Amino acid sequence: MSDGRIRILIADDDPVILEILQKTLWSFGYDVVCARDGKEAWEMYVGQTPNIVITDWMMPKVNGLEFTRMIRSHNLFPYTYIFFLTVLGGKGSYIESIHAGADDFITKPVDADELRVRLHVAERTIRLHTHAKRLEGMFNACPGCKRIMQQDRTWASIESLLVEKSYASVSHGVCPHCYETVMKPQIESFKNRNKTISDQRM
């Protein structure tokens, strides 16, 4: 996703389903890679880290549930949004897929309009996860001026980053520690200097 495009991995042992889904997703503007079984899907996932996975439930070598658990245990960043694509229906199948780590559940045959809408939801979720992860991350801060190094290796003040990256507004105040150790001595020094100047004039 470094170039801004979403990459989708489709895992299904049915070549007809693969072809239909691939062409549909291409028409939506996505980058698409395909795997014909769970083992191949896992190898492609590790090698290409797609943003979205659409996986069949029943596949040879590694089934969809196992594949999903493997993705979640791998704990990669950014977040991978997982769809289950299957002919299996019912509440039990839905619950089992969610417990395995899936985010959404689509039954075959796939409706293209419904898929497009669900993919938009997936993109929003991925962006939210990415934003939250960045906020959780460690900052490289200068110990002198307290500026923060950004991804492009330029330095910015914490105030400008807060305004740019969040909805927070910044107001300025002095904490008790800084008042006692910094501000108060400066005030006293200023008063003493003014008193000295005044005494000299007298």
N, C-alpha and C positions, 0 to 999 in steps of 0.2 A: 504493500500500500504506500510505498515511499513516493510513487509518482501520483498519488491521489486516487488511483483506480482500485476498486474492490476486486479481489481475486476469490473465485469460488471453486471449491473442489467438490465434484460429484462422484459418489461411490455407489455403483449399482452393477450387478452382474447381468442385467438385461441390456444388450447393445442397442435395442430400439429406444428404450427409455433414455439411455445415455445420449443418443444422437438428438432426440427431440429436445431434451433439457438443455443440451449444449447450444443448439441453435437458438432456442428461446432466450437463454441468458446472454448469448452474443448480441441478439437483437436489442436487449436492454442496455448494452454497453459495458458488460462485465468481462473481465478476463476469466477464462474457464479452463480447468484441467480435469481430466477424467480418470477414474480408476475402476477396474472390473472386479475387484474383490477387496475384502477388508485388509488383507496384508499389503497389497499394492497401495491402497488408500493411506495406510499408516506411513509407509515409506515416503509417499508424495507429500503427506502432511508435514512430516519432520523436515523434508528437504525444501519445501516451498512456503510453509507457514501461511496457508490461505486465511482470509478474513472470515469466510463463511464456508461451512461444510453442509452439503445435502447428501445424506447417506440413507441407503436402503436398510431395512431391518434384517432381512434374510440374505446373507451373502456367504460364499465359501471362504474357508480358511479363518477369517475373523468376521463375526457378524456385526451388525450395526451397534448393538448395545456394548459389546466389548470394545469396538473402535471408539465409541464415545467416551467410555471410561478411560481409555488410554489417553485420549486428548486431554481430558480434565486432570488426570494425574500428571501429565507432562507440564502443566502450569506455565504455558508460554504467554508472552506478552507481545502484541496486543491480544485482547480477548477474541476468542473464536466463537462465532454464533453458529449453533448446530441445529439443522432441520432434520427430522426423521421423515423419510419418504417411503410409504408402505401401503400395501393393500389391507393390512390389518387395521381394524377399527375398534371402537369401543373404549370405554373409560379405563379398563385395565391396561390396555396397551399404551394409552396416553400417559398414565401415571408411571408405568414402568420406564418409559423413555425419559420422562422428566427426572426421575430418580437417578437414572444413569448419567444425566448431565445435559440432556437436550434442552433447547430453548423453545422449539416449536415443533409441530406435528402436522404433516400434510399427507392426505390419503390420495392414492392413485385412482383415476387419472388426474393429472394436475391441471387446474384452470390457470391459464397464463395471467389473467388480470389479478386473480387472488394471489398468485405467486409474486407478482410485481409489488403489490401492497405489502406483503409480508417481508419482502426484501428491504423495503424502505424502513420498516420497523427495525429490522436487523441492523441496518446502517446506523440508525439513531442510537441503538443500544451500544454498538461498537464505539461510536464517538464518545458516548457518556463514560464508558469504561476507560477509554484512553485518557480522557480529560481527568477523571478521578485518579488514575494511576500516576499521571504527571504531577498532580497536586500532592500525592503522597510521597513522591520521590525526594531524594536528597538534593539539596542545593549546594552548589560550589560557591561559597561566599568568601569575599575578601575580608581578612581579619581587621584590616585598617579602616576602610571606608564602608564596609558591610554591603557593597554592591554584589549582585548575583550574576554569575556567568550563565548566559543563555546558550541554546543549542548551537548557534552560529559562532560561539566563542566571543561574542561581544558582552560588555558588562552593562547592567541596568540597575537602577535603584529599586529597592523592595517596594517603594510606593508606586512606581510606574508599572511594575509587574502585577501588583495587586489590582490596580485599576484596569489593566489590559486583560488579565486572565480571569478575573472574577467580577462579580457585581458589587464588590465592596467599594466604598468611598473612603478616602484617607483624610483624617483630621490630625492635627499635631498637638501633642501634650507632652508633659514631662513626668516620668514615673518618679516615685519617692526616692528610689536609689540614685537616679541621675540628678535629682534636685540636690540631694545632700552631698554627693561626691563631685558634681560638676558645676551645676548652676549656682548653688549657694556660695562656694568659694569665689566664683567669678563676680558675683554680686558684691560680696564683701571686699574683694580686691578693688572693684570699681568705686565703692564708697570710700575706701581708704585713700585711693588716688585722688579723688575729688576733694577729700578733706585736706590732704597734703597741699594741693594746689591752692585751696582757699586760705590755708594757714600762711603759705608763702606770700600771698598777696596782701595779707594783713601786716 
